[in-house]
Amino acid sequence: MTTAEFRVRRATVDDLPALKALWESMRITTSDLDKRLTEFQVAEMADGKVAAAIGIQIVQRQALIHSEAFVDFSIADQVRAQWWTRIQSLAMNHGIVRLWTQEHAPFWTHNGFQPANAANLEKLAPAWDHSVTDWLVLQLKEEAAIQALSADAEFAAYMKAEREKTAAKARTAKRVGVVVALLFALFTGALMLYAFMRDPGMIQRLLHR
């Protein structure tokens, strides 16, 4: 097989029977994986059959790569290379600062994953297993930089909202001014009409002054 024979995509409900069979063949506990279907990416063969699957769980700004499974391990690194492209794209789109995995195939360490030390493990998301120590981690971005960007984005959003509020107030004031001017014109016209009706000769007297 070659990488051209695979299509990497997000798993759907229709993939669930194939995924369950794949997980069972890999002896992966399936008690809750079917409820986490949206985490999975699959590699589909040309005939539409699922050849491999991997989970990517995102918690805040961290992501866990888990439960990789293959129908044939001879395709593993070919498929992982395609998954890796997808994972990097997801990480960028979600602002991920750190990737974690307990998958220990050489592919992952060749792509920058390193054994997590005590300082790394302190940053492990609470939802993940802190009782084990065989974690691999890959730092993608510095959290301080992400926080600074977030602060800048929040400030920019605040300033934009304030500008929009100011513009809305100006538009409202302009509309109120137009309405007041129209009302004043109508009121003035009504007064003049009333005065003319009370004293028809008033206009002639004004013209002859």
VEXSEFI-560556 format. One record per residue (C-alpha): residue number from 0; x negated, y negated, z negated. Coordinates in Angstrom, 3 decimals. Example, Ala and Ser with C-alpha at 12.3 -4.5 7.8 and 13.67 -1.06 7.14 Angstrom:
BEGIN
   nr        px        py        pz
    0   -12.300     4.500    -7.800
    1   -13.670     1.060    -7.140
***
This chain:
BEGIN
   nr        px        py        pz
    0     0.000     0.000     0.000
    1    -1.027    -3.619     0.539
    2     0.110    -6.824    -1.126
    3     2.032    -7.711     2.029
    4     4.384    -4.813     1.238
    5     5.610    -6.423    -1.981
    6     7.999    -9.257    -2.688
    7     7.784   -10.749    -6.151
    8    11.055   -12.163    -7.468
    9    13.054   -12.625   -10.637
   10    14.925    -9.553   -11.847
   11    18.697    -9.388   -11.429
   12    21.418    -7.266   -13.028
   13    21.279    -4.961    -9.990
   14    17.683    -4.074   -10.941
   15    18.606    -2.859   -14.424
   16    18.946     0.895   -13.623
   17    15.571     0.905   -11.851
   18    13.984    -1.107   -14.663
   19    15.291     1.237   -17.361
   20    13.882     4.233   -15.492
   21    10.581     2.393   -15.088
   22    10.378     1.462   -18.776
   23    11.189     5.003   -19.847
   24     8.508     6.422   -17.557
   25     6.011     4.031   -19.199
   26     7.341     4.855   -22.689
   27     8.200     1.207   -23.274
   28    10.836     0.692   -25.961
   29    13.986    -0.440   -24.186
   30    16.222    -1.211   -27.168
   31    16.516    -4.917   -26.318
   32    14.758    -5.353   -22.991
   33    17.975    -4.979   -21.009
   34    19.326    -8.016   -22.914
   35    16.210    -9.974   -21.918
   36    16.520    -9.282   -18.207
   37    15.944   -12.917   -17.252
   38    12.384   -12.684   -18.593
   39    11.352   -10.145   -15.971
   40     9.685   -10.493   -12.604
   41     9.778    -7.492   -10.285
   42     7.680    -6.429    -7.307
   43     9.934    -5.099    -4.592
   44     8.784    -2.800    -1.797
   45     9.757    -3.299     1.837
   46    12.608    -0.807     1.421
   47    14.052    -2.834    -1.478
   48    12.965    -0.455    -4.246
   49    11.439    -1.869    -7.442
   50     7.774    -0.863    -7.586
   51     6.749    -2.748   -10.738
   52     7.995    -5.155   -13.385
   53     6.565    -7.516   -15.973
   54     8.098    -9.667   -18.709
   55     7.279   -13.332   -19.296
   56     8.849   -14.675   -22.481
   57     8.628   -18.434   -23.020
   58     8.868   -19.838   -26.540
   59     8.477   -23.617   -26.756
   60     5.153   -24.277   -24.981
   61     3.769   -20.742   -25.207
   62     4.368   -17.709   -23.003
   63     4.038   -13.989   -23.674
   64     3.193   -11.595   -20.846
   65     4.559    -8.190   -21.792
   66     5.921    -4.788   -20.784
   67     4.163    -4.391   -17.439
   68     5.225    -1.186   -15.692
   69     4.435     0.447   -12.334
   70     5.810     3.353   -10.344
   71     2.253     3.952    -9.136
   72    -0.831     2.576   -10.885
   73    -2.740     2.457    -7.614
   74    -0.800    -0.728    -6.811
   75    -1.337    -2.327   -10.240
   76    -4.007    -4.901    -9.460
   77    -2.428    -5.805    -6.120
   78     0.860    -6.578    -7.836
   79    -0.804    -8.282   -10.810
   80    -2.487   -10.715    -8.424
   81     0.925   -11.728    -7.089
   82     2.386   -11.892   -10.587
   83    -0.501   -14.069   -11.680
   84     0.350   -16.627    -9.017
   85     3.964   -16.642   -10.222
   86     2.924   -16.868   -13.888
   87     0.696   -19.861   -13.198
   88     3.553   -21.585   -11.387
   89     5.963   -20.916   -14.281
   90     3.371   -22.145   -16.773
   91     2.958   -25.405   -14.876
   92     6.710   -25.943   -14.495
   93     7.379   -25.307   -18.199
   94     4.357   -27.199   -19.556
   95     2.887   -24.044   -21.123
   96    -0.249   -24.685   -23.181
   97    -1.101   -21.096   -24.094
   98    -0.567   -17.622   -22.627
   99    -0.567   -14.472   -24.767
  100    -0.557   -10.771   -23.988
  101    -1.210    -7.357   -25.451
  102    -1.779    -5.904   -22.001
  103    -5.428    -4.876   -21.918
  104    -6.041    -4.056   -18.268
  105    -9.356    -5.588   -17.071
  106    -7.380    -7.796   -14.668
  107    -6.266   -10.061   -17.504
  108    -9.714   -10.586   -19.025
  109   -11.116   -11.149   -15.534
  110    -8.632   -14.016   -15.239
  111    -9.673   -15.775   -18.423
  112    -7.855   -14.012   -21.276
  113   -10.008   -13.583   -24.385
  114    -9.504   -11.731   -27.689
  115    -7.645   -14.067   -30.051
  116    -9.551   -15.184   -33.144
  117    -8.089   -16.193   -36.493
  118    -7.656   -19.816   -35.402
  119    -5.805   -18.713   -32.263
  120    -3.540   -16.364   -34.194
  121    -2.398   -19.220   -36.431
  122    -0.819   -20.732   -33.318
  123     1.003   -17.541   -32.314
  124     4.733   -18.195   -32.017
  125     6.666   -17.025   -35.118
  126     8.905   -14.859   -32.908
  127     5.991   -12.616   -31.939
  128     4.323    -9.825   -33.902
  129     1.802   -11.253   -36.371
  130     1.052    -7.845   -37.858
  131    -1.207    -6.810   -34.967
  132    -4.577    -8.276   -34.094
  133    -5.210    -7.035   -30.561
  134    -3.853   -10.160   -28.924
  135    -5.432   -11.702   -25.850
  136    -4.991   -15.428   -25.329
  137    -5.625   -17.933   -22.573
  138    -5.586   -21.646   -23.389
  139    -4.245   -23.579   -20.396
  140    -3.987   -27.114   -21.786
  141    -4.861   -29.032   -24.902
  142    -1.796   -29.647   -27.044
  143    -2.963   -33.173   -27.908
  144    -2.962   -34.062   -24.222
  145     0.520   -32.573   -23.797
  146     1.795   -34.528   -26.809
  147     0.288   -37.730   -25.406
  148     1.954   -37.106   -22.064
  149     5.242   -36.388   -23.827
  150     4.938   -39.614   -25.808
  151     4.192   -41.556   -22.609
  152     7.153   -39.916   -20.889
  153     9.436   -40.735   -23.828
  154     8.252   -44.363   -23.849
  155     8.765   -44.629   -20.085
  156    12.256   -43.156   -20.443
  157    13.013   -45.609   -23.287
  158    11.839   -48.589   -21.226
  159    13.865   -47.422   -18.236
  160    16.966   -47.076   -20.429
  161    16.403   -50.571   -21.841
  162    16.013   -52.040   -18.348
  163    19.212   -50.308   -17.282
  164    21.025   -51.680   -20.360
  165    19.762   -55.212   -19.611
  166    20.818   -54.923   -15.966
  167    24.242   -53.611   -17.015
  168    24.685   -56.516   -19.441
  169    23.698   -58.976   -16.708
  170    26.213   -57.454   -14.306
  171    28.915   -57.598   -16.970
  172    28.099   -61.235   -17.773
  173    28.226   -62.099   -14.081
  174    31.621   -60.426   -13.679
  175    32.945   -62.200   -16.781
  176    31.675   -65.525   -15.403
  177    33.446   -64.952   -12.086
  178    36.693   -64.040   -13.851
  179    36.462   -67.119   -16.113
  180    35.824   -69.363   -13.096
  181    38.808   -67.896   -11.263
  182    41.034   -68.295   -14.299
  183    39.882   -71.896   -14.728
  184    40.568   -72.606   -11.044
  185    44.023   -71.049   -11.308
  186    44.749   -72.947   -14.506
  187    43.609   -76.243   -12.946
  188    45.679   -75.570    -9.832
  189    48.708   -74.736   -11.950
  190    48.313   -77.979   -13.927
  191    48.065   -80.001   -10.738
  192    51.107   -78.282    -9.263
  193    53.070   -78.897   -12.468
  194    52.058   -82.544   -12.519
  195    53.061   -82.985    -8.855
  196    56.426   -81.390    -9.483
  197    57.039   -83.763   -12.416
  198    55.877   -86.830   -10.494
  199    55.936   -86.368    -6.669
  200    54.579   -89.868    -6.091
  201    51.430   -89.205    -8.092
  202    49.371   -88.021    -5.101
  203    50.240   -91.145    -3.076
  204    49.251   -93.386    -5.954
  205    45.957   -91.554    -6.302
  206    45.246   -91.897    -2.581
  207    45.903   -95.650    -2.611
  208    43.587   -96.432    -5.500
***
